[in-house]
Amino acid sequence: MDDHRLCRLSVSDGEVELAGPPAALRTLARLLREHADPVEATITGGTVVQTETVGPLLVSLDGEATLHLSGDRECLGIVWDALDGVAEQAETADDRAVHRHQHIEHLPGDGYRAPE
């Protein structure tokens, strides 16, 4: 079984969570970063689909179990770096009781994140 398949997708109350053990998160980040466009990765609980486009990062849920990522390479890099970053934080954390995570979301009035 590919390590990225150990990642899991869950949706609850409009919140989408992509989680997994550090090695699985790194493998998923590498798969998304290195493979030709488009790429589709089956994970526990669903699928991650990535399409390279022109423009900002768009993260959407297609149906109930497909996380779709699109944007230019620089914007998609936000997601790849977040996956690698969470893996790194989890591996180096002294307090293993705290689950490491990052948010990728739009905040109204925030000039660094586009509502699109």
Residue pairs with C-beta under 8 A, 6 or more apart in sequence:
2 27
3 23
3 24
3 26
3 27
4 24
4 27
4 28
4 31
4 41
4 43
5 24
5 42
5 43
5 44
6 20
6 21
6 23
6 24
6 43
6 44
7 18
7 19
7 20
7 24
7 25
7 28
7 43
7 44
7 48
8 18
8 19
8 20
8 43
8 44
8 45
9 16
9 17
9 18
9 43
9 44
9 45
9 46
9 47
9 48
9 65
9 67
10 16
10 17
10 19
10 45
11 17
11 61
11 64
11 65
16 59
16 61
16 67
18 43
18 48
18 67
18 83
19 25
19 101
20 28
20 43
20 44
21 90
22 86
22 87
22 88
22 90
22 91
23 87
25 83
25 84
25 86
25 87
26 83
26 84
26 87
28 41
28 43
28 48
28 83
29 79
29 80
29 81
29 83
29 84
29 87
31 39
31 41
32 39
32 41
32 48
32 50
32 69
32 76
32 79
32 80
32 83
33 77
33 80
37 50
37 51
37 52
38 49
38 50
38 51
38 52
39 49
39 50
40 47
40 48
40 49
40 50
41 47
41 48
41 49
45 65
46 64
46 65
46 66
46 67
47 65
47 66
47 67
48 66
48 67
48 69
49 62
49 66
49 67
49 68
49 69
50 68
50 69
50 70
50 76
51 68
51 69
51 70
52 70
52 71
52 72
52 73
52 76
53 70
53 71
53 72
54 72
55 71
55 72
55 75
55 116
56 71
56 72
56 75
56 114
56 116
57 69
57 70
57 71
57 75
57 76
57 78
57 79
57 104
58 68
58 69
58 70
58 71
58 116
59 67
59 68
59 69
59 79
59 104
60 67
60 68
60 70
61 67
61 68
62 68
69 76
69 79
70 76
78 104
79 104
82 102
82 104
85 102
86 100
86 101
86 102
89 100
90 99
90 100
93 100
105 113
106 113
106 114
106 115
107 113
108 115
